[in-house]
């Protein structure tokens, strides 16, 4: 079971969150992450964030990362979106 937790933060408070589950064993870890991020962006009505080098490095080291305004082309009304793998 793969589970990814997404949280939107504004002023140090979680304004919304969701957990995405994926039990498809035929998918690679990377495909599961991108599929979960697509589902999160759809649910939160966001454009897909851009993975910057710093974002990728944080995700590799800690299994979590933050997407700030720098990662989005459109303007966002929150401080950052954090994703975190809570189960693999």
C-alpha positions in Angstrom: 0.0 0.0 0.0 1.3 3.4 -1.0 -0.1 6.5 0.8 0.8 10.1 0.2 -0.4 12.9 2.5 -0.9 16.4 1.0 -1.4 19.5 3.1 -2.0 23.2 2.2 -0.6 25.7 4.7 -1.4 29.3 5.2 0.0 31.3 8.1 1.4 28.2 9.7 -2.0 26.4 9.8 -3.2 23.5 7.7 -6.1 24.8 5.7 -6.9 21.5 4.0 -5.4 18.1 3.6 -6.0 14.7 2.0 -4.4 11.3 1.8 -4.1 9.5 -1.5 -4.0 5.6 -1.5 -2.6 3.5 -4.3 -2.3 -0.2 -4.1 -1.5 -0.8 -7.8 1.6 -3.0 -7.6 2.3 -2.7 -11.3 3.2 1.0 -11.0 6.6 2.2 -10.1 7.1 4.5 -7.0 7.7 7.5 -9.3 4.5 6.8 -11.2 2.5 6.5 -8.0 3.9 9.8 -6.8 2.9 11.6 -10.0 -0.5 10.0 -10.1 -1.1 11.0 -6.5 0.0 14.6 -7.2 -2.3 14.7 -10.2 -5.2 13.6 -7.9 -4.3 16.2 -5.3 -4.0 19.0 -7.7 -7.4 18.1 -9.2 -9.0 17.9 -5.7 -7.5 21.2 -4.5 -8.1 22.9 -7.9 -4.4 23.7 -8.5 -2.2 23.7 -11.5 0.5 21.0 -11.4 3.7 22.3 -9.6 7.1 22.3 -11.2 9.7 20.0 -9.6 12.7 22.2 -9.0 16.1 20.7 -8.1 15.7 21.7 -4.5 12.3 20.1 -4.4 13.6 16.9 -5.8 16.5 16.8 -3.4 14.3 17.4 -0.3 11.9 14.6 -1.5 14.8 12.2 -2.0 16.2 12.9 1.5 13.1 13.1 3.6 10.2 11.5 1.6 8.5 14.9 1.8 8.8 18.3 0.1 7.1 21.7 -0.1 5.8 23.4 -3.2 5.9 27.2 -2.8 4.9 30.0 -5.2 8.1 29.4 -7.0 6.9 25.9 -8.1 3.6 27.2 -9.5 3.0 29.1 -12.7 -0.3 30.4 -11.4 -0.7 32.6 -8.4 -1.6 30.6 -5.2 -3.7 31.7 -2.2 -1.7 29.8 0.4 1.9 29.7 1.6 2.9 26.2 0.4 1.7 22.7 -0.4 3.5 19.9 1.4 3.5 16.3 0.3 4.7 13.4 2.4 4.9 9.7 1.8 3.5 8.1 4.9 3.5 4.5 3.7 5.2 2.5 1.0 
